[in-house]
């Protein structure tokens, strides 16, 4: 997919904690007109000591705003968590290739899988798939505390929750939970750790189902200039490296090579 890089100054509408070290920020902006679920936004912080933008997946998008949900784990995201209401914020969006979706999923049952901070972008995807008549089963895997679950409940009653410590729902990871259900779906969509995506691709391959996965990767620039976020992909019978930020972050299970 080709896109024109657009940079603009938005305004922070809200920036609040929704779980331990997890924040939800709504940014007022009209830059999201061409958004596809699975794409991400670049945030340019107002601290000159952090020049590189922070790429964060878009959770939801409306006509006049985008919502991101992020984990405060480093200097950049911790600084982002300090942004207050009405504060200006420089962004570029949309970036990357999102999920390739059919116009109508009538009669198809699809599985959405999110692991950890890979859960937020699946919310916007779930909304789009529901609008296109898909029957949704949603599998969400957390380390411990849960977040965004109430928003997913509004989209499907088939919600499956797992936690690594067994504090909520299934005790184990999201793939173990999927396998325990014993269900096969027409198509799988996922975002999360590489180990989870690798196991899912193998699981779906056995049934011949289509799989699309969004790869989590540390990005430098976010638009392909630095080549710092490459992954292995099958291309014309060869294994090559492609930038996650421009060729992805979404790839099909058949083309992606996960070690």
Order of alpha helices (4+ residues) and beta strands (2+ residues): beta-beta-beta-beta-beta-alpha-beta-beta-alpha-beta-alpha-beta-beta-alpha-beta-alpha-beta-beta-beta-alpha-beta-beta
